[in-house]
Amino acid sequence: MGELILRLPPNDRPFIYETDRTAMWIALRQCDGNIEMAAHKIAILWQADETAIRSEIELAVSDWQNDGLLMRQA
């Protein structure tokens, strides 16, 4: 199992995420930010409900945006 540590300049505040959020971040990066594609990819790997995974990714993206780790798209 792994974890993701993201740091936000200028003070390098760490944001530490467990395995689920780490997988979501990686899947989003691999899918060029496409939530639907990332959810599909994770649902297959985890043998889980794609709709539930998509909801979890949307929540994670919202959290990352609120923390300043991702920019909101116009």
C-alpha positions in Angstrom: 0.0 0.0 0.0 1.2 3.5 -0.7 0.3 7.0 0.1 0.4 10.3 -1.8 2.1 13.4 -0.4 1.4 16.6 -2.2 3.0 19.9 -1.1 1.6 23.3 -1.7 4.1 26.2 -2.1 5.2 28.6 -0.7 5.4 27.0 2.7 5.4 23.4 1.4 2.3 22.5 3.5 1.9 18.7 3.1 -1.3 17.0 2.1 -1.1 13.3 2.8 -3.6 10.8 1.2 -4.1 7.1 1.7 -4.3 4.4 -0.9 -7.8 5.2 -2.3 -7.2 8.9 -2.9 -3.7 8.1 -4.2 -5.2 5.8 -6.8 -7.8 8.5 -7.8 -5.0 11.1 -8.2 -3.0 8.7 -10.4 -6.0 7.7 -12.5 -7.0 11.3 -13.1 -3.4 12.1 -14.2 -3.4 9.1 -16.5 -6.8 10.1 -18.0 -5.9 13.8 -18.5 -8.3 14.9 -15.7 -11.3 13.0 -17.2 -13.3 11.9 -14.2 -15.5 9.5 -16.1 -12.5 7.7 -17.6 -10.7 7.6 -14.3 -13.8 6.2 -12.5 -14.1 3.5 -15.2 -10.4 2.6 -14.9 -10.6 2.3 -11.1 -13.9 0.5 -11.1 -12.4 -2.2 -13.3 -9.3 -2.5 -11.1 -11.2 -2.6 -7.8 -14.2 -4.5 -9.2 -16.4 -1.8 -7.7 -19.4 0.2 -8.7 -18.4 2.8 -11.3 -21.0 5.3 -10.2 -19.9 5.1 -6.6 -16.2 5.5 -7.6 -17.1 8.5 -9.8 -18.8 10.2 -6.8 -15.8 9.6 -4.7 -13.5 11.1 -7.3 -15.7 14.1 -7.6 -15.5 14.6 -3.9 -11.7 14.2 -4.0 -11.4 16.7 -6.8 -13.6 19.2 -4.9 -11.4 18.8 -1.8 -8.2 19.2 -3.9 -9.7 22.4 -5.5 -10.6 23.8 -2.1 -7.1 23.1 -0.8 -5.6 24.8 -3.8 -4.0 21.7 -5.2 -6.1 21.8 -8.4 -7.5 24.7 -10.3 -11.2 24.9 -11.2 -11.9 24.9 -14.9 -13.9 27.8 -16.4 
